[in-house]
């Protein structure tokens, strides 16, 4: 079994913001890979978890997709309830989240470790009492220089305002491409006896 969680903030005012990159990843998995069947296993709200979930079986393995409806800083509440309900271990948990330290167009698979200042990840670590879960860190930092210019940033970035800002149209295309590459990498390990490996993934920038 795998529990795949995408982090974000629920509500129309947060749609399309950088902090919701984890939500984008879950939506891409379910839409592009057609893992959920309409009116059968579609993403739906489950009150007992305070999260939208979808359960599927693929490649002989059960997979639970999750979008917590808590705010980002309380993500651990929903994650903990789901792990307990499905009797899943920490090693079966995969969490997608935005990362301000990684440039747009890149994603990093991380097997354990600290939160690097991400409040949602820190809350999951604190709630579960462990950092031994897999993360898919989706880069949201604008890039300066050469062919990799996405958005020019002058001066220091206010983190709170920045993560709640929306992607430009160009950035969104690049983010979507990076998410697709990360999703393909993760799905290759579903149903496999091989453990997921740490790596850095990237997509080609384009005008």
C-alpha positions in Angstrom: 0.0 0.0 0.0 1.0 3.6 -0.7 -0.5 6.7 0.8 0.2 9.6 -1.6 -0.5 13.1 -0.1 -0.4 16.4 -1.8 -0.1 19.5 0.4 -1.9 22.8 -0.2 -4.5 25.2 1.2 -8.2 24.5 0.6 -10.4 27.3 -0.7 -10.9 29.3 -3.9 -8.6 32.1 -2.7 -5.7 29.7 -2.7 -6.3 28.2 -6.1 -3.3 28.4 -8.4 -0.9 29.6 -5.7 2.7 28.3 -5.4 1.9 26.8 -2.0 -0.6 24.5 -3.7 1.9 22.7 -5.8 1.2 19.4 -3.9 -2.5 19.7 -4.9 -1.5 20.2 -8.5 0.5 16.9 -8.4 -2.4 14.9 -7.1 -4.8 16.4 -9.6 -2.3 15.6 -12.4 -2.0 12.0 -11.2 -5.7 11.4 -11.2 -6.4 13.3 -14.4 -3.6 12.4 -16.7 -2.9 8.9 -15.5 -6.6 8.1 -15.2 -6.2 6.3 -12.0 -9.6 7.2 -10.6 -12.8 6.1 -12.4 -15.6 8.6 -12.4 -18.5 7.8 -10.0 -16.5 4.8 -8.7 -13.2 5.8 -7.2 -13.2 9.6 -7.8 -11.6 12.0 -5.4 -14.2 12.8 -2.7 -14.4 14.5 0.7 -14.3 12.2 3.7 -15.3 13.9 6.9 -13.5 11.5 9.2 -10.2 12.5 7.7 -11.1 16.1 6.8 -9.5 15.4 3.5 -10.4 14.6 -0.1 -9.3 11.0 -0.9 -9.4 8.5 -3.7 -8.6 4.8 -3.3 -7.5 2.7 -6.3 -5.7 -0.5 -7.0 -3.0 -0.4 -9.7 -0.2 -2.9 -10.5 -1.5 -5.1 -7.8 -1.1 -2.5 -5.0 -3.6 -0.3 -3.2 -2.9 3.4 -3.4 -4.7 6.1 -1.4 -4.5 9.6 -2.9 -5.1 12.5 -0.4 -5.6 16.2 -0.4 -6.0 17.4 3.2 -8.7 20.0 3.7 -6.9 21.4 6.8 -4.8 24.4 6.3 -1.2 23.7 5.3 0.1 24.2 8.9 -2.2 21.4 10.2 -1.6 18.9 7.5 -0.4 16.3 10.0 -3.8 15.9 11.5 -5.3 14.5 8.3 -2.2 12.4 7.5 -2.1 10.8 10.9 -5.8 9.9 10.8 -5.4 8.2 7.4 -2.3 6.3 8.3 -4.0 5.0 11.5 -7.2 4.1 9.6 -5.4 2.1 6.9 -2.9 0.7 9.3 -0.1 2.1 7.1 3.5 2.6 8.2 5.6 5.7 7.9 7.6 4.1 5.0 4.4 3.8 3.0 3.8 7.6 3.0 4.7 9.8 0.1 4.1 13.6 0.4 4.2 16.1 -2.4 4.9 19.7 -1.4 6.2 23.0 -2.8 9.8 24.0 -2.0 11.1 27.5 -2.1 14.7 26.3 -2.0 14.4 24.4 -5.4 14.1 26.3 -8.7 11.1 26.1 -10.9 11.4 23.2 -13.3 13.1 20.9 -10.8 11.8 18.3 -8.3 13.6 16.3 -5.7 12.8 13.0 -4.2 13.8 13.0 -0.5 13.6 9.9 1.7 13.8 11.5 5.1 15.1 14.4 7.0 14.0 17.8 8.4 11.4 20.1 7.0 13.7 22.8 5.6 11.3 25.4 7.0 8.2 24.0 5.3 5.4 24.3 7.9 3.2 21.6 6.4 6.1 19.1 6.5 7.1 20.1 10.0 3.5 19.6 11.2 3.5 16.1 9.7 6.9 15.3 11.4 5.7 16.6 14.7 2.3 14.8 14.5 3.7 11.5 13.4 6.8 11.7 15.6 9.0 10.7 12.6 10.7 12.2 9.6 11.0 8.8 7.8 8.6 9.4 5.0 9.2 10.1 1.3 8.8 13.7 0.0 8.5 14.9 -3.5 9.8 18.5 -3.3 8.5 20.6 -6.2 10.6 23.7 -6.9 8.8 27.0 -6.9 11.8 29.4 -6.8 12.0 31.8 -9.8 15.3 31.4 -11.7 17.5 34.2 -12.8 20.2 34.1 -15.6 20.8 32.8 -19.0 18.2 30.6 -20.7 16.6 29.7 -17.4 15.0 33.0 -16.6 11.4 32.5 -15.5 10.6 35.5 -13.4 13.0 38.2 -12.4 13.1 38.8 -8.7 14.6 42.0 -7.3 15.6 42.1 -3.7 14.7 39.6 -0.9 11.6 37.5 -1.1 9.0 37.7 1.6 8.3 34.0 2.0 4.7 34.2 3.2 3.6 36.5 0.4 5.6 34.6 -2.2 4.2 31.1 -1.5 0.7 32.5 -1.6 1.3 34.3 -4.9 0.2 32.7 -8.2 2.4 31.3 -10.9 2.8 33.2 -14.2 1.5 31.3 -17.2 5.0 30.4 -18.3 5.9 29.2 -14.8 2.7 27.1 -14.6 3.6 25.2 -17.8 7.1 24.5 -16.5 5.8 23.4 -13.1 3.2 21.1 -14.7 6.0 19.5 -16.8 8.2 19.0 -13.7 5.2 17.5 -11.8 4.6 15.1 -14.7 8.2 13.9 -14.6 8.1 13.4 -10.8 4.7 11.6 -11.0 6.1 9.2 -13.7 9.1 8.5 -11.5 6.9 7.7 -8.4 4.4 5.6 -10.4 7.3 3.4 -11.6 7.7 2.2 -8.1 4.0 1.4 -7.5 3.6 -2.4 -7.3 7.4 -2.9 -7.4 9.5 -4.6 -4.8 12.2 -2.0 -5.4 12.3 0.9 -2.9 11.8 4.4 -4.1 15.2 6.1 -4.5 16.3 9.7 -3.7 17.1 11.7 -6.9 16.8 15.1 -8.5 14.5 15.5 -11.6 14.2 18.4 -14.0 12.4 19.5 -17.1 13.7 21.5 -20.0 12.9 25.2 -19.9 11.1 26.6 -22.9 9.9 30.0 -24.1 
